[in-house]
Amino acid sequence: MSNAQTSRRRLLKSLLAGAVLPLAGPALARSVPKRVPNFIVVFCDDLGFGDIGANGADLVKTPNLDRMAAEGTVFTDFYASANLCTPSRAGLLTGRYPIRTGLAKGVIMQDEARGLPLSEVTIPEALKQTHKSALIGKWHLGHTAPYWPPTKHGFDYFYGLPYSHDMVPLSVYESSSPDAVKTVIEKPDIADLQQQFYGQAERFIRANAQRPFFLDLALSGPHLPSEPSADYKGRSAAGDYGDVVEEIDAIVGRLLALLRELKIENDTLVLFTSDNGPWFEGSAGDLRQRKGGGGYDGGYRVPMLAWQPGTVPAGRKSNAIGMSIDFLPTFCAMAGLPAPQGVTLDGLDISDMLTRGGATPHSELLLFNDEDVVAVRTQDWKYSVAAYYRGMLFGLEGRGYPQLYDMRVDRSERYSVASRHPDILAAMQARMGRARATFDPMRQGPTTIFAPWLKGGGAAPH
């Protein structure tokens, strides 16, 4: 890390630790409970939009998530910040589109020495003034120096995996200090991991029940290979994958019951979501394509449930658009803390969406496939410029069939209505142009969109 990066990081941390700013305005004041809230993100791996009952799952039963939905709010148009694991996790923790962190392209493999730059300000760092923090589960943002362990990025405690559980060598690690990490389980049984992660999460919550805390419970399932624990094997009508989803559902039930037992349910915001759409198994519901699938929603739109009795409206369903990059600024706002200073955040404070059923603060959301901006989503419309076809990311511009979808009536992105709405098309194309002008200079490599008929449109992916 350069001296400039080190100085910037120290400055940011001093600003974050130096003061708690007063709440800004009556709307925000209404969204903040009397006690500074706890924040729990249950972050699943490759869970599809259609894998939970609230979004229409049929072969998988999720009664605990159904209850969470009934007691909270379901967000039907919520997006992960990428359609792959590593960039999505970078986006959630930093509140920034992953291309800004240098981690937009692909996932970090076992033999790669890259990771989340230490200059990035993460959620636990932004909340350091008020919250104890833990990451329990899957990290996948760098497993070599200087990026490892996660306690180098502001977490007070880490217990989990360096990357996906299908990668080897695999061990479970534990760390309570940026300068120390130990191996606690070598060659873990994948079938035991979700229960082990919940067990550590329960210990952390009990130990910190009387003070504000932030918990990133980053479960490693139902990512393939899906291996349920013995108690859940064969329970679902959807194979091992469905069994793991039902096991995750039971874990959520135990988590919410624990908060009630400790009498901190009214003080704890719980968000349940996923890092991207489903891979080779699982359900994207009626959404088009899957994990890594170009610009269509099946790879990006994910389950999103919000729960906090007395704060999050119960029994509500919202189509307000949001993205996991919103978590950092939202948590800061709800905790009465300033957002990181001197940092360009792409996420916005969605506390009004969460707590009052408000509209989205976003004028647009951008979807990236690796380093390419492949779609622009507004509340009502979506414009896509690339889709996978015959093994390549095929450009959809300049061939006479621009893809403009009316998301109010066609969330499956089946029929382009570009010819019916030339004014909307032009406006969305202008948005795309501005996005490219902003983010293309941040690329670390060439475009992978195959569109040789366009000037500068790229070549076949490699």
C-alpha positions in Angstrom: 0.0 0.0 0.0 1.4 3.4 -0.9 2.2 6.2 1.5 -0.7 8.2 0.0 -3.1 5.3 0.6 -1.8 4.9 4.2 -2.2 8.6 4.9 -5.7 8.7 3.4 -6.8 5.6 5.4 -5.5 7.1 8.7 -7.3 10.4 7.9 -10.6 8.5 7.2 -10.3 6.5 10.4 -9.6 9.6 12.4 -12.6 11.3 10.9 -14.8 8.3 11.6 -13.6 7.9 15.2 -13.6 11.6 16.0 -17.2 12.6 16.3 -20.8 11.4 16.2 -22.7 13.9 14.2 -26.3 14.9 15.1 -29.1 13.4 13.2 -30.0 15.3 10.1 -33.7 16.2 9.8 -37.0 14.9 11.2 -37.4 12.1 8.7 -34.1 10.5 9.8 -34.9 11.0 13.4 -38.1 9.1 13.0 -36.3 6.1 11.6 -33.8 5.8 14.5 -35.0 3.8 17.5 -34.1 5.0 21.1 -31.1 2.7 21.3 -28.5 2.7 18.6 -29.6 -0.4 16.6 -27.7 -3.6 16.1 -27.3 -4.7 12.4 -27.3 -8.3 11.2 -26.9 -9.2 7.6 -27.6 -12.9 6.8 -25.7 -13.1 3.5 -26.3 -16.4 1.6 -24.1 -17.7 -1.1 -25.8 -18.3 -4.5 -29.3 -18.3 -3.1 -31.8 -17.6 -5.9 -34.6 -15.1 -6.0 -37.1 -17.9 -6.2 -35.7 -20.1 -3.5 -37.8 -18.7 -0.6 -41.5 -18.9 0.0 -42.0 -15.1 0.0 -40.9 -15.1 -3.7 -42.9 -18.1 -4.7 -40.8 -21.2 -3.9 -42.8 -24.4 -4.1 -40.4 -27.3 -3.8 -38.5 -25.7 -0.9 -40.3 -24.9 2.4 -39.2 -21.8 4.3 -41.6 -21.3 7.2 -39.2 -19.2 9.3 -38.4 -16.9 6.4 -42.1 -16.7 5.7 -42.7 -15.6 9.2 -39.8 -13.1 8.9 -41.5 -11.7 5.8 -44.9 -11.5 7.5 -43.4 -9.7 10.4 -41.2 -7.4 8.2 -41.0 -6.2 4.7 -40.2 -8.1 1.4 -38.3 -6.1 -1.2 -39.0 -7.6 -4.7 -36.6 -5.4 -6.7 -33.4 -5.6 -4.7 -30.1 -6.2 -6.3 -26.7 -7.6 -5.4 -23.9 -5.3 -6.4 -22.6 -7.9 -8.9 -23.5 -11.3 -10.4 -20.5 -13.0 -8.9 -19.2 -13.6 -5.4 -16.1 -11.5 -4.8 -17.3 -8.3 -6.4 -20.7 -8.6 -4.7 -19.0 -8.9 -1.3 -16.8 -5.9 -2.0 -19.8 -3.8 -2.9 -21.7 -4.7 0.2 -18.9 -4.0 2.6 -17.8 -0.7 1.0 -21.0 0.9 -0.3 -19.3 1.3 -3.7 -19.6 -0.3 -7.1 -17.0 -3.1 -7.1 -15.1 -1.6 -10.1 -14.0 1.2 -7.7 -12.3 -1.3 -5.5 -10.4 -3.1 -8.3 -12.4 -6.3 -7.6 -15.0 -6.2 -10.3 -13.5 -8.9 -12.5 -14.2 -12.6 -11.7 -13.7 -14.2 -8.3 -10.5 -14.6 -6.3 -9.2 -18.1 -6.9 -6.9 -20.0 -4.5 -3.7 -19.2 -6.4 -4.4 -15.4 -6.7 -2.8 -12.8 -4.5 -5.3 -10.0 -4.7 -7.9 -8.7 -2.4 -9.9 -5.7 -1.0 -7.5 -2.8 -0.7 -6.8 -1.7 2.9 -7.6 1.8 1.8 -11.2 0.9 1.4 -13.5 1.9 4.3 -15.8 -1.0 5.2 -19.0 -1.2 7.3 -17.2 -2.3 10.5 -14.8 0.6 10.1 -17.6 3.1 9.5 -19.4 1.8 12.6 -16.3 1.5 14.8 -17.3 4.4 17.1 -20.4 2.5 18.3 -20.5 -1.1 17.2 -18.6 -4.3 18.0 -18.4 -6.3 14.7 -17.9 -9.8 13.4 -17.7 -11.6 10.1 -18.7 -15.2 10.5 -18.7 -17.4 7.5 -17.3 -16.8 4.0 -14.9 -13.9 3.3 -13.6 -14.3 -0.3 -12.0 -10.8 -0.5 -8.4 -11.9 -0.3 -6.6 -14.7 1.6 -3.0 -13.5 1.3 -1.1 -10.5 2.8 -1.9 -7.7 3.1 -5.6 -8.4 2.6 -6.0 -11.3 5.1 -7.5 -11.8 7.7 -10.8 -9.8 7.7 -9.8 -8.3 11.0 -7.5 -6.1 9.0 -10.6 -4.5 7.5 -12.2 -3.4 10.8 -13.9 -6.6 12.0 -13.3 -7.2 15.7 -13.8 -11.0 15.2 -13.7 -13.4 12.3 -14.5 -17.1 12.2 -14.9 -18.8 8.8 -13.6 -19.6 5.4 -11.1 -17.6 3.2 -13.2 -18.4 0.0 -16.0 -20.6 -1.3 -16.3 -24.1 0.2 -15.7 -25.8 -3.2 -12.1 -24.5 -3.2 -9.2 -26.4 -1.8 -7.2 -26.4 0.4 -10.0 -25.5 2.8 -9.8 -24.7 6.4 -11.8 -22.8 9.0 -9.9 -19.9 10.5 -10.4 -17.6 13.5 -9.0 -14.1 14.3 -9.6 -11.5 16.9 -6.7 -9.3 15.9 -5.4 -7.8 12.6 -2.0 -9.4 13.4 -3.1 -12.9 14.3 -5.1 -15.7 12.7 -5.2 -19.3 13.5 -6.5 -22.5 11.9 -9.3 -24.1 13.9 -10.5 -26.8 11.6 -8.5 -28.4 8.7 -10.5 -30.0 5.9 -13.9 -29.2 7.4 -16.9 -31.3 6.5 -19.0 -29.0 4.3 -22.2 -30.5 5.8 -21.2 -29.1 9.2 -20.3 -25.6 8.2 -23.7 -23.8 8.4 -24.4 -25.0 11.9 -20.8 -24.1 13.0 -21.3 -20.6 11.6 -24.6 -20.2 13.4 -23.1 -21.5 16.7 -20.3 -18.9 16.5 -22.9 -16.2 15.6 -25.0 -17.0 18.6 -21.9 -16.8 20.9 -21.1 -13.4 19.5 -24.6 -12.1 19.9 -24.9 -13.3 23.5 -21.6 -11.8 24.3 -22.6 -8.4 22.9 -26.3 -8.3 23.6 -25.9 -5.2 25.9 -24.1 -3.1 23.4 -24.6 -2.3 19.7 -23.1 -4.8 17.3 -22.8 -5.5 13.6 -22.8 -9.1 12.4 -22.1 -10.2 8.9 -23.3 -13.8 8.9 -22.0 -14.9 5.6 -23.2 -18.4 5.2 -21.4 -20.5 2.6 -24.5 -22.3 1.4 -26.4 -23.1 -0.7 -23.4 -22.7 -3.0 -22.5 -26.0 -4.7 -21.6 -28.6 -3.6 -24.7 -28.4 -1.5 -24.3 -30.6 1.5 -26.9 -30.4 4.2 -26.2 -31.5 7.8 -27.6 -34.9 8.8 -30.7 -33.4 10.4 -31.8 -31.8 7.1 -30.7 -34.5 4.6 -33.7 -35.5 2.5 -36.1 -33.0 4.0 -37.0 -31.0 0.9 -38.4 -32.0 -2.5 -35.5 -30.1 -4.2 -32.5 -32.4 -3.6 -29.5 -31.5 -1.5 -29.7 -27.8 -2.6 -33.3 -27.6 -1.3 -32.2 -29.3 1.9 -29.5 -26.7 2.5 -32.0 -23.9 1.9 -34.4 -25.4 4.5 -31.4 -25.7 6.9 -30.7 -22.0 6.3 -34.4 -21.2 7.0 -34.1 -23.0 10.3 -31.0 -21.1 11.2 -32.9 -17.8 10.6 -35.6 -19.1 12.8 -33.2 -19.8 15.6 -31.5 -16.4 15.1 -34.8 -14.5 15.4 -35.8 -16.6 18.4 -32.4 -15.8 20.0 -33.0 -12.0 19.6 -36.5 -12.4 21.3 -35.0 -14.5 24.1 -32.4 -11.7 24.7 -35.1 -9.1 24.4 -33.2 -7.2 21.8 -35.5 -7.9 18.8 -36.8 -4.3 18.8 -33.2 -3.0 18.8 -31.9 -5.2 15.9 -32.3 -4.7 12.2 -32.0 -8.1 10.4 -31.5 -8.2 6.6 -31.7 -11.5 4.8 -30.2 -11.5 1.2 -27.8 -13.2 -1.2 -24.6 -12.4 -2.9 -25.9 -13.1 -6.4 -28.4 -15.3 -8.3 -28.4 -19.1 -8.3 -25.6 -21.0 -10.1 -26.3 -24.5 -11.7 -29.1 -25.3 -9.2 -31.6 -23.2 -7.4 -34.4 -21.0 -8.7 -34.3 -17.5 -10.1 -38.1 -17.6 -10.1 -39.5 -15.9 -13.2 -36.3 -13.9 -13.7 -34.2 -14.3 -16.8 -30.8 -16.1 -16.6 -28.7 -16.8 -13.5 -25.4 -16.1 -11.8 -22.9 -14.6 -14.1 -25.6 -14.3 -16.8 -24.8 -11.0 -18.5 -27.2 -8.1 -18.0 -30.5 -9.9 -17.1 -31.9 -9.8 -13.6 -31.6 -13.5 -12.7 -27.9 -13.0 -11.8 -28.4 -9.8 -9.8 -31.9 -9.6 -8.3 -31.9 -11.4 -5.0 -34.1 -12.2 -2.0 -34.3 -9.3 0.4 -36.2 -9.4 3.7 -36.0 -6.7 6.4 -37.1 -7.3 10.0 -37.1 -5.1 13.1 -40.3 -5.2 15.2 -41.6 -1.7 15.8 -39.4 -0.1 13.2 -39.7 -2.1 9.9 -43.4 -2.2 8.7 -44.9 -5.7 9.1 -46.6 -7.6 6.3 -45.5 -5.2 3.6 -44.1 -5.9 0.1 -42.1 -3.1 -1.7 -40.9 -2.9 -5.3 -38.6 0.1 -4.5 -35.3 -0.6 -6.1 -32.2 -0.9 -3.9 -28.8 -2.6 -3.8 -26.5 -4.1 -1.2 -24.2 -1.1 -1.7 -26.8 0.8 0.3 -26.1 -1.1 3.5 -23.1 1.0 4.6 -24.7 4.5 4.3 -28.0 3.2 5.7 -26.4 1.7 8.8 -24.4 4.9 9.4 -27.6 7.0 9.1 -29.6 4.7 11.4 -26.7 4.7 14.0 -26.4 8.5 13.8 -22.9 8.3 12.4 -21.4 10.2 9.5 -20.8 8.3 6.3 -17.1 7.9 5.5 -15.6 11.3 4.5 -13.5 11.7 1.4 -14.9 8.5 -0.2 -17.2 8.3 -3.2 -20.1 6.1 -2.2 -22.5 4.8 -4.8 -24.9 3.4 -2.2 -27.6 5.6 -0.6 -29.4 5.8 2.7 -32.4 3.6 2.3 -33.6 3.8 5.9 -36.8 5.5 4.7 -37.5 2.5 2.4 -36.8 0.1 5.3 -38.6 1.8 8.1 -41.4 3.9 6.5 -42.2 2.2 3.3 -40.7 5.1 1.4 -39.7 5.3 -2.3 -36.2 4.5 -3.5 -33.7 7.4 -3.3 -32.0 6.0 -6.4 -32.5 7.6 -9.8 -30.7 4.6 -11.3 -28.8 1.5 -10.5 -26.0 0.1 -12.6 -25.4 -3.6 -13.3 -21.8 -4.7 -14.1 -20.7 -7.9 -15.7 -17.0 -8.0 -14.6 -15.9 -4.5 -15.6 -18.6 -3.8 -18.2 -21.7 -1.8 -17.4 -24.3 -4.0 -19.0 -27.6 -2.6 -17.7 -29.2 0.5 -16.2 -32.2 0.1 -14.0 -34.5 2.8 -12.9 -37.7 2.3 -10.9 -39.8 1.6 -13.9 -37.4 0.8 -16.8 -34.4 -1.3 -17.6 -32.0 -1.0 -20.5 -29.6 -3.9 -21.2 -26.7 -4.0 -23.6 -25.2 -7.5 -23.3 -26.2 -11.1 -22.8 -24.4 -14.4 -23.0 -24.8 -16.1 -26.3 -22.8 -19.1 -27.7 -20.2 -18.7 -25.0 -19.6 -15.0 -25.3 -20.9 -11.8 -23.8 -22.8 -10.7 -26.9 -23.4 -7.0 -27.5 -27.0 -6.0 -28.0 -26.4 -2.4 -29.2 -26.1 -1.3 -32.8 -27.8 -4.4 -34.3 -31.3 -3.0 -34.6 -32.8 -4.6 -31.5 -32.2 -2.4 -28.4 -33.4 -4.0 -25.2 -35.7 -1.7 -23.2 -37.9 -3.4 -20.7 -40.9 -2.0 -18.8 -40.2 -3.5 -15.4 -43.7 -2.5 -14.1 -45.3 -5.2 -16.2 -42.4 -7.4 -17.5 -40.0 -8.2 -14.7 -38.9 -11.3 -16.6 -37.4 -9.1 -19.4 -39.2 -11.0 -22.1 -40.2 -8.3 -24.5 -38.4 -5.1 -25.5 -40.6 -2.1 -25.9 -37.9 0.1 -27.3 -39.9 0.9 -30.5 -42.9 2.0 -28.4 -40.9 4.4 -26.2 -38.2 6.1 -28.2 -38.0 9.0 -25.7 -37.4 6.6 -22.8 -34.9 4.6 -24.9 -32.9 7.8 -25.7 -32.9 8.7 -22.0 -31.7 5.3 -20.9 -29.0 5.3 -23.6 -27.9 8.6 -22.3 -27.7 7.2 -18.8 -25.6 4.3 -20.1 -23.3 6.7 -21.9 -22.7 8.7 -18.7 -22.1 5.5 -16.7 -19.5 4.3 -19.2 -17.8 7.7 -19.2 -17.5 7.5 -15.5 -16.4 3.8 -15.0 -14.6 2.8 -18.2 -11.5 4.7 -17.2 -11.4 2.5 -14.0 -11.0 -0.7 -16.0 -8.0 -2.9 -15.4 -8.5 -4.8 -18.7 -10.4 -4.5 -22.0 -14.1 -5.0 -22.5 -15.3 -8.5 -22.9 -18.4 -7.5 -24.8 -18.3 -9.0 -28.3 -19.6 -6.3 -30.6 -17.2 -5.9 -33.6 -19.8 -4.0 -35.5 -19.4 -1.1 -33.1 -16.4 1.1 -33.1 -14.3 0.2 -30.1 -16.9 -2.5 -29.3 -14.5 -5.1 -28.2 -13.6 -8.6 -29.3 -14.4 -12.1 -28.3 -13.9 -12.7 -24.6 -10.6 -14.4 -23.6 
